Amino acid sequence: MKSSKPTSLDIAHLSGVSQATVSRALRDSPLVQPETRARIKEIARELHYKVDRSAAGLRTQRSRTLALLLFEDPTADDSQINPFFLSMLGHITRAAARRKFDLLVSFQQLSDDWHAEYEVSNRADGIILLGYGDYVSYAERLHRLAEAQAHFVIWGPSVENQPGHSLCCDNNQGAYEATRHLLELGRRSIAFAGGASEHCPEFQHRYRGYAQALAEAGMKADARLQFDAQSHEEEGHVAGLRLLECGVPFDAVFAASDLIAFGVIRALQENGRRVPDDVAVVGFDDISTAAYFNPPLTTVQQDTKLAGELLVDHLIKLIDGDPVEATRVRPRLIVRASCGKK
């Protein structure tokens, strides 16, 4: 006796396409034309068709789960999660839910073999990586993932010979626009707080954008006004103190992250420098507290909503064997009181 429960084969017959096309359309594969996807989904709704996720998992050996692995960063609280990634975490969760994927969240440092821990064990179909620490040592783990043919995407800068697929903000462009804004305000001695080496390529790219804007204005980045700092407020505070002690006059600081900028501002204020009257400060990221800092921080905003959606979309495409194009998310300068006015 034939079951009254509709199947993907019924949908294929009514829509005049193959069963494989129905499957792709129901998971929003870009290989199916939008109008065809819409017609198939409408027929599925009319039939009250529901995907049997457990049966689909048995057929495809997939878990319908994505693993999101965060790098443990030093933080002022016990979370060990960079505040920038908290916003992205929410957007990734919603994007995965819309695609009917569950999200498994963990820390990268809890496992030495991500591929075996998640894909081989069928706990997750692919991996999203947020944060990396020292990139030079981190790259070795990416090579191991690539050799194991794991499905993974990285939120971070594209580096030459980097394995895997990365998505990133246009760090160079964001830093360029921030520095140019300071120059347009009449600031002429602009310091840089943050690393500028291969160990932190995101900050290195931001330094390049900063140096490019100075060069176009007929200036040269002064090595005496660059102090390394990781993305932590205390490190920004130390960088700010070192900047004050270096003896080179400066009237602005471009910080490679908002957390660094917070620390720099605190160091300036503790030493009688007024922000922005004496020193203008710009950060990078636009974390939730940037607008409520004293003074509110001018910063380069990264589109975490779009980033979260793209990370999920690109990872699912990789899992499905669909083509994926490299994407660089354009940032936006958010002007607040830490820079003053023209």
C-alpha positions as a printed NumPy array, in Angstrom:
array([[  0.   ,   0.   ,   0.   ],
       [  1.434,   3.319,  -1.034],
       [  2.139,   5.781,   1.771],
       [  0.188,   9.046,   1.648],
       [  3.252,  10.89 ,   2.907],
       [  4.637,  13.069,   0.064],
       [  8.216,  12.483,  -1.094],
       [ 10.811,  14.452,  -3.022],
       [ 10.021,  12.177,  -5.976],
       [  6.417,  13.453,  -5.939],
       [  7.693,  17.037,  -5.99 ],
       [ 10.063,  16.208,  -8.859],
       [  7.192,  14.721, -10.899],
       [  4.907,  17.718, -10.354],
       [  7.619,  20.305, -11.022],
       [  9.095,  18.53 , -14.043],
       [ 12.634,  18.305, -12.714],
       [ 14.902,  15.596, -11.345],
       [ 14.846,  14.427,  -7.725],
       [ 18.416,  15.754,  -7.36 ],
       [ 17.246,  19.215,  -8.475],
       [ 14.469,  19.109,  -5.871],
       [ 17.026,  18.262,  -3.194],
       [ 19.282,  21.135,  -4.261],
       [ 16.388,  23.59 ,  -4.424],
       [ 15.161,  22.731,  -0.941],
       [ 18.6  ,  23.46 ,   0.485],
       [ 18.844,  26.74 ,  -1.517],
       [ 21.687,  25.658,  -3.771],
       [ 22.695,  28.432,  -6.214],
       [ 23.008,  25.73 ,  -8.901],
       [ 19.203,  25.879,  -9.243],
       [ 17.683,  28.931, -10.904],
       [ 15.739,  31.204,  -8.47 ],
       [ 12.433,  30.764, -10.329],
       [ 12.855,  26.976, -10.316],
       [ 13.648,  26.991,  -6.589],
       [ 10.552,  29.104,  -5.918],
       [  8.308,  26.743,  -7.942],
       [  9.681,  23.637,  -6.205],
       [  9.26 ,  25.2  ,  -2.746],
       [  5.685,  26.206,  -3.566],
       [  4.822,  22.649,  -4.614],
       [  6.495,  21.336,  -1.449],
       [  4.34 ,  23.68 ,   0.661],
       [  1.166,  22.622,  -1.152],
       [  2.011,  18.966,  -0.464],
       [  2.911,  19.749,   3.16 ],
       [  6.272,  18.139,   2.469],
       [  8.742,  18.026,   5.37 ],
       [ 12.391,  16.973,   5.092],
       [ 13.115,  13.949,   7.269],
       [ 16.424,  15.193,   8.658],
       [ 17.372,  11.918,  10.325],
       [ 16.726,   9.925,   7.158],
       [ 18.559,  12.484,   5.046],
       [ 21.479,  12.288,   7.425],
       [ 21.636,   8.512,   7.078],
       [ 21.575,   8.744,   3.286],
       [ 24.201,  11.459,   3.027],
       [ 26.225,  10.695,   6.16 ],
       [ 25.647,  14.284,   7.21 ],
       [ 24.758,  15.68 ,  10.575],
       [ 23.137,  18.964,   9.424],
       [ 25.378,  20.603,  12.013],
       [ 28.126,  23.196,  11.614],
       [ 30.956,  23.592,  14.131],
       [ 31.916,  27.136,  15.11 ],
       [ 35.321,  27.179,  16.791],
       [ 36.36 ,  30.355,  18.61 ],
       [ 39.907,  31.247,  19.584],
       [ 40.239,  31.907,  23.308],
       [ 41.341,  35.526,  23.69 ],
       [ 42.426,  37.271,  26.897],
       [ 39.453,  39.353,  28.064],
       [ 38.601,  41.578,  30.994],
       [ 35.944,  39.055,  32.075],
       [ 36.012,  35.251,  32.179],
       [ 34.382,  34.715,  28.785],
       [ 37.676,  34.481,  26.853],
       [ 35.735,  35.625,  23.766],
       [ 36.674,  38.794,  21.892],
       [ 33.595,  41.101,  22.051],
       [ 33.75 ,  41.534,  18.281],
       [ 33.035,  37.828,  17.819],
       [ 30.003,  37.894,  20.141],
       [ 28.065,  39.918,  17.568],
       [ 29.195,  37.634,  14.769],
       [ 28.217,  34.579,  16.834],
       [ 24.605,  35.73 ,  16.951],
       [ 24.461,  36.353,  13.205],
       [ 26.082,  32.991,  12.398],
       [ 23.568,  31.218,  14.642],
       [ 20.618,  32.861,  12.892],
       [ 22.069,  32.244,   9.415],
       [ 22.575,  28.547,  10.215],
       [ 19.046,  28.234,  11.593],
       [ 17.593,  29.751,   8.425],
       [ 19.399,  27.057,   6.43 ],
       [ 18.1  ,  24.401,   8.868],
       [ 21.534,  23.653,  10.292],
       [ 22.321,  23.304,  13.968],
       [ 25.388,  25.075,  15.343],
       [ 27.915,  23.46 ,  17.67 ],
       [ 30.037,  26.111,  19.423],
       [ 33.36 ,  25.374,  21.084],
       [ 36.867,  26.74 ,  21.591],
       [ 39.666,  25.883,  19.187],
       [ 42.109,  25.151,  21.995],
       [ 39.976,  22.289,  23.335],
       [ 41.059,  19.971,  20.511],
       [ 44.305,  19.261,  18.685],
       [ 42.635,  17.64 ,  15.69 ],
       [ 39.587,  19.594,  14.563],
       [ 38.9  ,  17.416,  11.517],
       [ 38.741,  14.183,  13.501],
       [ 36.835,  15.827,  16.341],
       [ 34.027,  17.144,  14.137],
       [ 33.901,  15.83 ,  10.559],
       [ 35.33 ,  12.319,  10.922],
       [ 33.158,  11.673,  13.984],
       [ 30.13 ,  13.041,  12.047],
       [ 29.469,  15.61 ,  14.773],
       [ 29.574,  18.387,  12.165],
       [ 29.671,  18.653,   8.387],
       [ 32.051,  21.611,   8.33 ],
       [ 33.911,  24.099,  10.474],
       [ 33.874,  27.888,  10.85 ],
       [ 37.   ,  29.34 ,  12.469],
       [ 36.93 ,  32.699,  14.279],
       [ 40.202,  34.146,  15.606],
       [ 43.663,  32.673,  15.355],
       [ 46.232,  34.043,  17.842],
       [ 49.725,  33.894,  16.297],
       [ 49.051,  33.29 ,  12.6  ],
       [ 52.504,  31.843,  11.861],
       [ 51.913,  28.855,  14.15 ],
       [ 48.189,  28.757,  13.374],
       [ 48.811,  28.212,   9.656],
       [ 50.177,  24.73 ,  10.392],
       [ 46.757,  23.643,  11.67 ],
       [ 45.085,  25.037,   8.554],
       [ 47.431,  22.982,   6.387],
       [ 46.477,  19.849,   8.361],
       [ 42.791,  20.592,   7.775],
       [ 43.381,  21.073,   4.053],
       [ 45.384,  17.842,   3.796],
       [ 42.5  ,  16.006,   5.469],
       [ 40.125,  17.519,   2.874],
       [ 38.022,  19.078,   5.621],
       [ 35.289,  21.571,   4.818],
       [ 36.204,  24.807,   6.578],
       [ 36.037,  28.583,   6.261],
       [ 38.109,  31.153,   8.131],
       [ 37.108,  34.649,   9.168],
       [ 40.365,  36.465,   8.595],
       [ 42.633,  38.031,   5.999],
       [ 43.63 ,  36.196,   2.865],
       [ 47.334,  35.388,   3.113],
       [ 49.569,  34.141,   0.304],
       [ 49.629,  30.32 ,   0.129],
       [ 46.985,  30.108,   2.831],
       [ 45.089,  26.802,   2.713],
       [ 41.33 ,  26.704,   2.811],
       [ 38.792,  29.411,   2.109],
       [ 38.801,  32.748,   3.918],
       [ 36.376,  35.613,   4.287],
       [ 37.462,  38.958,   5.627],
       [ 36.799,  42.621,   5.999],
       [ 38.775,  44.845,   3.626],
       [ 41.221,  45.74 ,   6.385],
       [ 43.473,  47.799,   4.157],
       [ 40.604,  49.942,   2.866],
       [ 39.105,  50.464,   6.318],
       [ 42.412,  51.64 ,   7.766],
       [ 43.032,  53.851,   4.738],
       [ 39.675,  55.621,   5.182],
       [ 40.213,  56.055,   8.925],
       [ 43.662,  57.583,   8.465],
       [ 42.503,  59.797,   5.625],
       [ 39.706,  61.071,   7.882],
       [ 42.278,  62.052,  10.519],
       [ 44.323,  63.835,   7.862],
       [ 41.236,  65.708,   6.667],
       [ 40.728,  66.863,  10.259],
       [ 44.17 ,  68.489,  10.056],
       [ 46.056,  65.892,  12.104],
       [ 49.621,  65.582,  10.886],
       [ 51.434,  63.276,  13.297],
       [ 49.398,  60.068,  13.456],
       [ 50.559,  57.104,  15.538],
       [ 49.61 ,  53.455,  14.999],
       [ 48.787,  51.152,  17.93 ],
       [ 48.831,  47.474,  16.969],
       [ 51.081,  44.842,  15.458],
       [ 52.349,  45.134,  11.888],
       [ 53.924,  41.739,  11.221],
       [ 53.071,  38.38 ,   9.634],
       [ 52.137,  37.085,  13.093],
       [ 48.933,  39.162,  12.895],
       [ 48.088,  39.678,   9.202],
       [ 44.812,  41.525,   9.938],
       [ 46.685,  44.232,  11.828],
       [ 49.458,  44.129,   9.24 ],
       [ 46.922,  44.918,   6.491],
       [ 45.475,  47.717,   8.607],
       [ 48.965,  49.138,   9.031],
       [ 49.409,  49.08 ,   5.255],
       [ 46.179,  51.047,   4.749],
       [ 47.34 ,  53.56 ,   7.365],
       [ 50.752,  53.911,   5.662],
       [ 49.112,  54.236,   2.235],
       [ 46.941,  57.158,   3.351],
       [ 49.98 ,  58.904,   4.841],
       [ 52.005,  58.337,   1.666],
       [ 49.274,  59.82 ,  -0.514],
       [ 49.37 ,  62.907,   1.732],
       [ 53.125,  63.215,   1.181],
       [ 54.038,  61.755,   4.565],
       [ 55.839,  58.644,   5.724],
       [ 54.8  ,  56.347,   8.538],
       [ 57.119,  57.062,  11.467],
       [ 58.372,  53.797,  12.997],
       [ 58.845,  55.644,  16.293],
       [ 55.08 ,  56.115,  16.483],
       [ 54.147,  52.445,  16.005],
       [ 53.747,  50.25 ,  19.081],
       [ 52.676,  46.606,  19.042],
       [ 49.537,  45.566,  20.881],
       [ 47.181,  42.61 ,  20.717],
       [ 43.434,  43.215,  20.731],
       [ 43.086,  43.747,  24.466],
       [ 42.44 ,  46.939,  26.43 ],
       [ 45.395,  46.428,  28.743],
       [ 47.751,  46.038,  25.79 ],
       [ 46.322,  49.241,  24.331],
       [ 46.961,  50.971,  27.646],
       [ 50.594,  49.853,  27.62 ],
       [ 50.973,  50.957,  23.979],
       [ 49.498,  54.354,  24.911],
       [ 51.946,  54.776,  27.795],
       [ 54.887,  53.832,  25.567],
       [ 53.69 ,  56.302,  22.972],
       [ 53.613,  59.079,  25.552],
       [ 57.097,  58.152,  26.723],
       [ 58.696,  57.978,  23.262],
       [ 59.257,  61.729,  23.063],
       [ 57.869,  62.115,  19.519],
       [ 54.996,  64.632,  19.254],
       [ 51.7  ,  63.206,  17.952],
       [ 48.171,  64.558,  17.561],
       [ 46.26 ,  61.417,  16.578],
       [ 46.274,  57.65 ,  17.055],
       [ 44.859,  55.005,  14.745],
       [ 44.363,  51.838,  16.81 ],
       [ 44.114,  48.452,  15.093],
       [ 41.054,  47.511,  17.2  ],
       [ 38.492,  49.183,  19.445],
       [ 39.839,  47.402,  22.526],
       [ 43.309,  48.787,  21.827],
       [ 41.773,  52.241,  21.293],
       [ 40.034,  52.053,  24.687],
       [ 43.361,  51.358,  26.382],
       [ 45.137,  54.13 ,  24.484],
       [ 42.456,  56.661,  25.456],
       [ 42.703,  55.642,  29.099],
       [ 46.484,  56.142,  29.013],
       [ 46.075,  59.56 ,  27.393],
       [ 43.456,  60.707,  29.894],
       [ 45.506,  59.5  ,  32.867],
       [ 48.347,  61.695,  31.632],
       [ 46.356,  64.866,  31.067],
       [ 45.869,  64.554,  27.304],
       [ 42.387,  65.533,  26.143],
       [ 40.614,  63.394,  23.553],
       [ 39.952,  64.69 ,  20.954],
       [ 41.246,  68.215,  21.64 ],
       [ 44.882,  67.196,  22.087],
       [ 44.805,  63.749,  20.445],
       [ 42.177,  62.31 ,  18.11 ],
       [ 41.663,  58.536,  18.295],
       [ 40.134,  56.064,  15.83 ],
       [ 39.552,  52.354,  16.426],
       [ 38.53 ,  49.394,  14.279],
       [ 35.593,  46.92 ,  14.633],
       [ 32.741,  49.018,  16.106],
       [ 32.048,  46.646,  18.992],
       [ 28.85 ,  47.303,  20.956],
       [ 30.534,  49.424,  23.652],
       [ 32.298,  51.775,  21.205],
       [ 29.317,  54.134,  20.99 ],
       [ 29.086,  54.381,  24.805],
       [ 32.756,  54.909,  25.6  ],
       [ 33.931,  58.281,  26.938],
       [ 34.314,  59.882,  24.491],
       [ 32.266,  57.807,  22.005],
       [ 34.756,  56.156,  19.679],
       [ 35.157,  56.903,  15.997],
       [ 35.81 ,  53.513,  14.444],
       [ 35.786,  51.348,  11.328],
       [ 32.645,  49.225,  11.367],
       [ 32.776,  45.634,  10.142],
       [ 29.46 ,  44.283,   8.839],
       [ 29.08 ,  41.309,  11.194],
       [ 25.576,  40.484,   9.929],
       [ 26.748,  40.086,   6.345],
       [ 29.904,  38.303,   7.525],
       [ 27.881,  35.748,   9.508],
       [ 25.575,  35.069,   6.571],
       [ 28.476,  34.654,   4.143],
       [ 30.421,  32.342,   6.444],
       [ 27.45 ,  29.989,   6.719],
       [ 26.55 ,  30.261,   3.033],
       [ 30.091,  29.615,   1.838],
       [ 30.629,  26.683,   4.196],
       [ 27.412,  24.98 ,   3.072],
       [ 28.466,  25.467,  -0.545],
       [ 31.818,  23.84 ,   0.206],
       [ 30.037,  20.928,   1.899],
       [ 27.749,  20.513,  -1.122],
       [ 30.641,  20.728,  -3.566],
       [ 29.36 ,  23.963,  -5.059],
       [ 31.743,  26.696,  -6.286],
       [ 32.661,  29.43 ,  -3.801],
       [ 34.073,  32.839,  -4.637],
       [ 36.413,  34.711,  -2.312],
       [ 34.651,  37.655,  -0.691],
       [ 35.96 ,  40.764,   0.994],
       [ 33.397,  42.664,   3.075],
       [ 33.594,  46.429,   2.707],
       [ 33.872,  48.318,   6.031],
       [ 32.342,  51.691,   6.921],
       [ 33.785,  54.556,   8.933],
       [ 31.566,  55.547,  11.863],
       [ 32.433,  59.075,  13.035],
       [ 31.931,  59.897,  16.716],
       [ 33.322,  62.295,  19.295],
       [ 36.837,  60.82 ,  19.734],
       [ 37.96 ,  62.606,  16.553],
       [ 36.386,  66.014,  16.989],
       [ 35.139,  68.041,  14.032],
       [ 36.669,  69.675,  10.998]])
